[in-house]
Every structure is written in C-alpha cells, then in structure tokens.
Amino acid sequence: MGFGGPVVTRGQLKHLLDMSELPHVTVSVIPFGTEYFPITGQSFDYVEGPVPQLDTVQLDTHHGGCEFLDAEAQLDKYRAVLDRMESCALATTESRDFIHHRIQSL
C-alpha cells in the first residue's frame, strides 16, 4: 500500500464518495485496465462557467508556480483531452460502485 496505508486510503476514498453526493460534484473513475488513456504530460485544472469565453486552464509548473491559459485554441486542446478522458471513464454509478468496492477490499 502506498503513502499512509489502508487507513488513510480508506478515508480518502470515503471522502470522494461523500463529495460525489453533492449536486455540483462528479467523480469519474478511469480504471487501470483502460486500453487508451489520454494525458497531457502534466496536471491541470479546467475552470468553466456559464460563459465559455471566460473558461481558464491552470497548469502547475515545475518551478512551483502556475500558468493560466485562456486563449480559445488552448482551451479547445484541454476540452478535447477532458472529452477523451470522460469517454474512458466509468459512468457515475459505476464509478461510485468501484470506489465502494475498493474501500471494502482494504
């Protein structure tokens, strides 16, 4: 087991299940066995709202800062990555079941 052991992992997974009950939160699981997994090479946050032109991507940088992207071409790239990730992910109910079974197996 990784950092923190089963007790910490169980708590983190339980927190994900609890948060997934909120109306504005969706938790999607991409299983390790997925044949194709789209990645960008670094972590990013995509912030969207009711006005798509105001969407922003936040990239974490290796030097401790972050970079913000808001040009339409850049946003299109990250929207495409998110769409591909979503197509690989389990449905919401299946994702919750996956997490629940993982908790039970710890």
N, C-alpha and C positions, 0 to 999 in steps of 0.2 A: 504494500500500500504506500502511496506517496506521502507527501507532507501532511503532518497532523494525524495520520492514521484513520482508522474506520470511524472513530467518534466524531472527528472534525468533518470528515467526508459526509457522514450521515446528516449532520447538522446543516451543512451547505446544501445538500440535496433537498432536505426538508424545507429549507428557506426558499429554494427555487419553486417547489410545489406550492408553498404558501403564496408567493408573489404571483404565480401563474393564475391564481384565483381572482386577482384584481382585473377590473374590466379593461384597463389600458395596457396590460402586460400580456405578451405572448411568449411562451417558452417553447422553442423548437429544438428537437434533438436530431443531430446528424450522426447515425451510428458509425462506428469504426469500419464496419464491413461495406460501406458505401463504395461503389466502384469508382466514381468520379467525385472529387471534392474540389470545388473552385476556391482558390485562395488568391490573395493579392501580394503575399510576401510580408505583410505587416498588419498589425491590428488597426482597426479603425472604428470610429463611431459615426453613424449616419443619423443626423438630426433632421427630421422632417416635420412639416406642419401643414396647415390648410392652404398655404401659398407656396407651391413647389419652387418658385424662384428664390425663396428665402432658405431653402434647404442648405445644409452645410455638412461637409465631411471633416472630421477631426482625425488627423494622423498623429500617432505617437512617434516621436523621433528618437534616434539612438543617443542623442546628446541631452536627453532629459526634458526637452520642450515638446511643443506640439505645433502642428501646422494645420491651418484651416483652408479648405478648398470650397469655392462656391461658384466656379465657372460652370456653365451648362455642360460642356464637354466632359469635365471632370466628374460632375455629378452623374452623368449618363453612365460612365465607366463603373462607378460604385453601385449604382442602381442595378446594373446588369449582373454584377457579382452577387448582390443580395438576392436577385431573382433566381440565379443558378443555385445558390445555397438553399433557398426556400424550396426549390424543386427537388432537392436531395433529402430534405428533412422529413421526418415523420409528421403525420398530422398531429394537431394539438392533443387530442385524446390519447393517441398512441405515444406521444412524447411524454405525457404525464404518466402513463402506464409504465413506460420504460424506466423513468426515474423512480417510480414507486417500487418496481421490481428490483432495481439496483439497491435501493435502501434496504429492502428485505434481505438481500444477499450479503450485506456487510456484517 
